[in-house]
């Protein structure tokens, strides 16, 4: 039986300000990527979101990003591999503390936004992030764009990795995501998204924005939780996968340990 993880970026709020529909989407996913304070989140939000995830039996992961609250971590900021290592240790360590305080275990690390995209193509940044994750806990799973430098760095470092695909983003012919600044980057038609998900999970293929069919590894599917239709969309994807006989399980159950 095929199996896949459903992940969502959560805890992207500040103090009394609330963004997204975390409590509604948690019952539909299997892994939560919780913002660690640099691109979004704060100590109170981190604590509350960790507790919510654990109450819904959802595996918890750290979602470190660039230090850019104004740009939501989506603007590229130049940094060295050493700086990437340090901001990863800092942010993952913060969330690890909240998870540990609840008597739970951190499952994974998934970089956010521009840091994710930069590390997808930069071997130096990817290796630095992987090294940071490994030094914190070699049992952690590193999530990265399928076929990217992050996946290669995880394997070279000795970490388990999870190849991530996107339900609502289009792909370039080289396997990269279409930049948000370009037309057609986001898929807004629900049926198109559902068809893309099913093709990626059951066939291991995705159609690029240019029409080419490309091979892709789909171990975890990213669902964005900050859109107006996020909950309905997540529900439709989970229902489709289960109807098609795909088991929806957290990364701890769908990724293999390295020998």
C-alpha positions in Angstrom: 0.0 0.0 0.0 1.3 3.4 -0.9 1.7 5.9 2.0 2.2 9.6 2.2 2.4 12.3 4.8 0.3 15.5 4.8 2.1 18.5 6.3 1.1 22.1 6.9 2.9 25.3 8.0 1.3 26.4 11.3 1.9 28.8 14.2 2.4 31.7 11.8 0.9 34.3 14.1 2.1 37.0 16.4 0.8 37.4 20.0 -2.9 38.2 19.9 -2.8 38.3 16.1 -4.1 35.1 14.5 -3.3 33.9 11.0 -4.7 30.8 9.3 -7.1 28.2 10.7 -4.7 26.0 12.7 -7.3 24.3 14.9 -9.5 23.4 12.0 -6.8 22.0 9.8 -4.9 20.0 12.4 -7.4 17.0 12.4 -6.7 16.6 8.6 -2.9 16.5 8.6 -0.3 14.2 9.9 2.7 16.5 10.4 2.9 20.2 11.5 5.7 22.6 10.6 5.7 25.2 13.4 7.2 28.7 12.8 10.2 29.3 15.1 10.0 33.1 15.5 12.2 34.5 12.6 9.7 34.7 9.8 6.6 34.3 12.0 5.6 33.1 15.4 6.6 34.1 19.0 7.1 32.1 22.2 3.4 32.1 23.1 2.3 31.1 19.6 4.9 28.4 19.5 3.8 27.0 22.9 0.1 27.0 22.0 0.7 25.5 18.5 2.8 22.6 19.9 0.1 21.8 22.4 -2.6 21.9 19.8 -0.7 19.6 17.5 0.0 17.1 20.2 -3.7 17.2 21.3 -4.6 16.2 17.8 -1.9 13.5 17.7 -0.1 15.3 14.9 3.7 15.0 14.6 5.6 18.2 15.3 8.4 19.7 13.2 10.4 22.9 13.3 10.0 25.5 10.5 13.0 27.7 10.6 13.3 30.7 8.2 15.2 33.8 7.4 15.0 36.6 9.9 12.4 38.7 8.0 9.0 39.2 9.8 8.1 42.0 7.4 8.6 39.9 4.3 7.3 36.7 5.9 10.6 35.0 5.2 9.9 35.0 1.4 12.5 37.6 0.4 16.0 36.3 -0.4 18.6 37.5 2.1 22.2 36.6 1.3 23.8 34.5 4.0 26.8 32.3 4.3 26.6 28.5 5.1 27.9 29.3 8.6 25.0 31.8 9.1 22.5 29.2 7.7 23.9 26.7 10.2 23.6 29.1 13.1 20.0 30.3 12.4 18.9 26.7 12.0 20.4 25.6 15.3 18.9 28.7 17.0 15.4 28.2 15.7 15.2 24.4 15.9 16.6 24.6 19.4 13.8 27.0 20.5 11.0 24.8 19.2 12.7 21.6 20.5 12.5 23.2 23.9 8.7 23.7 23.7 8.2 20.2 22.4 10.4 18.7 25.1 8.6 20.7 27.8 5.4 18.8 26.7 7.2 15.5 27.1 7.1 14.9 23.3 9.7 14.4 20.6 10.4 16.6 17.6 9.9 14.7 14.4 11.4 16.8 11.6 12.8 20.1 10.3 11.5 21.9 7.2 13.1 25.2 6.2 10.6 27.9 5.3 10.2 30.2 2.3 13.2 31.8 0.8 15.6 29.7 2.9 13.9 26.5 1.6 14.2 27.7 -2.0 17.8 28.9 -1.6 18.9 25.6 0.0 17.1 23.7 -2.7 19.7 24.9 -5.3 22.7 25.7 -3.1 24.7 22.7 -2.0 26.6 24.9 0.6 23.5 26.1 2.3 21.8 22.7 2.1 24.9 21.0 3.7 25.0 23.6 6.5 21.3 23.1 7.3 21.7 19.3 7.3 24.7 19.5 9.5 22.8 21.7 12.0 19.9 19.3 12.1 22.2 16.3 12.5 24.1 17.9 15.4 20.9 18.7 17.2 19.5 15.2 16.8 20.5 12.6 14.1 17.1 11.0 14.5 15.4 14.1 13.0 14.0 14.0 9.5 14.9 16.8 7.1 12.2 17.8 4.7 13.1 19.3 1.4 11.9 19.8 -2.2 11.9 16.5 -4.1 15.1 16.1 -6.1 16.8 19.1 -4.4 20.1 19.8 -2.8 18.5 19.5 0.6 17.5 15.9 0.0 21.0 15.1 -1.2 22.6 16.9 1.8 20.4 15.0 4.2 21.5 11.6 2.8 25.2 12.6 2.7 25.0 13.7 6.3 23.3 10.5 7.5 19.8 12.0 8.1 16.5 10.6 7.0 15.0 12.8 4.4 11.4 13.4 3.2 10.9 14.5 -0.4 8.2 17.1 -0.5 5.7 18.0 -3.2 3.2 20.8 -3.4 -0.5 20.5 -4.1 -1.1 24.1 -5.1 2.2 25.1 -6.9 3.3 24.5 -10.4 6.6 23.1 -11.4 9.3 24.1 -13.9 10.9 21.5 -16.2 14.0 21.3 -14.0 11.8 20.2 -11.0 11.9 23.6 -9.2 8.7 25.4 -8.2 7.5 28.2 -10.4 8.5 31.5 -8.5 5.6 33.1 -6.8 6.4 36.3 -8.8 5.6 34.6 -12.1 2.2 34.0 -13.6 0.8 30.5 -13.1 2.9 29.8 -10.0 -0.2 29.0 -7.8 -2.9 26.5 -8.7 -6.2 27.9 -7.7 -8.5 25.3 -9.3 -9.2 22.6 -6.8 -9.7 19.8 -9.3 -6.4 20.6 -11.0 -4.7 20.4 -7.6 -6.3 17.1 -6.8 -5.3 15.7 -10.1 -1.7 16.8 -9.6 -1.6 15.3 -6.1 -3.0 11.9 -7.2 -0.5 11.8 -10.2 2.5 12.6 -7.9 1.6 10.1 -5.3 0.3 7.1 -7.4 2.4 7.6 -10.5 5.5 9.4 -9.2 5.1 12.0 -12.0 4.1 15.7 -12.3 3.4 17.8 -15.3 5.5 20.9 -15.6 4.1 24.3 -16.5 5.4 23.7 -20.0 3.5 20.4 -20.3 6.3 17.9 -19.8 5.8 14.8 -17.6 8.6 14.5 -15.0 9.5 11.9 -12.4 9.1 13.1 -8.8 9.3 11.5 -5.4 6.3 12.3 -3.2 6.8 11.3 0.5 5.1 14.3 2.0 2.5 16.8 0.6 2.6 20.5 1.6 -0.8 22.1 2.3 -0.8 25.8 2.9 -2.9 26.8 5.9 -3.3 30.5 5.4 -5.7 30.6 2.5 -9.5 31.1 2.8 -10.2 27.6 1.4 -7.4 25.8 3.3 -9.5 23.5 5.4 -11.8 22.5 2.6 -8.9 21.9 0.4 -7.1 19.7 2.9 -10.2 17.7 3.5 -10.6 17.1 -0.2 -7.0 15.9 -0.6 -7.2 13.5 2.4 -10.5 12.1 1.2 -9.2 11.6 -2.3 -6.0 9.8 -1.2 -7.9 7.5 1.2 -10.5 6.7 -1.5 -7.6 5.8 -3.8 -6.2 3.4 -1.2 -3.3 5.6 -0.1 -2.4 5.5 3.6 -2.0 8.9 5.1 0.6 8.7 7.9 3.2 10.9 9.5 6.8 10.9 8.3 8.0 8.7 11.2 6.0 5.9 9.6 6.7 6.7 5.9 10.4 7.4 5.8 13.1 4.7 6.1 16.0 4.8 8.5 19.5 4.8 6.9 21.4 1.6 7.3 
